[in-house]
Amino acid sequence: MGARTWFVIAAAGRASRYGGTVPKPYLRIAGRTLIEHAARALMAVPGVAGGVVVLATGDRRWERLPPAVRRRLVAVEGGPTRAASVLNGLQALVVADAHDFVLVHDAARPAVPRADIAALVAACRRERVGGLLAAPVADTLKRSDGAGRSAGTLAREGLWRALTPQMFRLGLLRGALEKARDEGYEPTDEAEALERAGHAPRLVEGSGLNVKVTRPDDLALAAAALSAGRRRR
């Protein structure tokens, strides 16, 4: 049997930069929460075997979501960091094989185009390790002096912004995250854990519509991106 594809949705973050009383995964655009949009995009992947959602400790809002979403996902509690939360999600995929692939996605990215996910899956299935959606840096980059002034301009050639989903062999990703944990190192994303373990993930160019909701203004951008993506489909 060939390698299957699973997914993990990271929704356990504290969202300290966003603020407000509603946890970020449960903010609503286009009539649904961010976590619902993210889940529906991944559940639509052809042949996907199953998925896990990683929730914050004490999350009671998950149970209020439509059964059509909840019954297709295993919900687990997250850890103190993103890497720990993703590792909890991977460990919950008890029937998955180490050679299988897993897509890891942020609940805060509700508008990822399904064509981008399809391109990532197609590219990564030809890879030994896997890869990630990413976008070449287009803006001029400045280095701060730490006091609110520009201290220099950085070359942007060869620089990419990491997006999600990221897709890797489950066993390799689990091992890389465990290695980082044991060494006391905190990777900022799954690709960094694989890089630190000596691998070179494939970069798959993604769309600018894949907006991450980090601050309040981003919610309107994500709503517009979601609408644009639906028109494109």
MOCORUR-V709126 format. One record per run of one state. SS is the DSSP state (@ for helix, = for strand, . for the rest). FROM is the first residue (numbers start at 1). TO is the last residue. If there is no record, write none. Layout:
ss,from,to
SS,FROM,TO
SS,FROM,TO
//
This chain:
ss,from,to
.,1,4
=,5,11
.,12,23
@,24,26
.,27,27
=,28,29
.,30,31
=,32,33
@,34,43
.,44,49
=,50,55
.,56,61
@,62,64
.,65,66
@,67,70
.,71,72
=,73,77
.,78,81
@,82,91
.,92,100
=,101,106
.,107,113
@,114,124
.,125,129
=,130,136
.,137,140
=,141,144
.,145,149
=,150,154
.,155,159
=,160,169
@,170,182
.,183,189
@,190,196
.,197,201
=,202,205
.,206,215
@,216,232
.,233,233
//
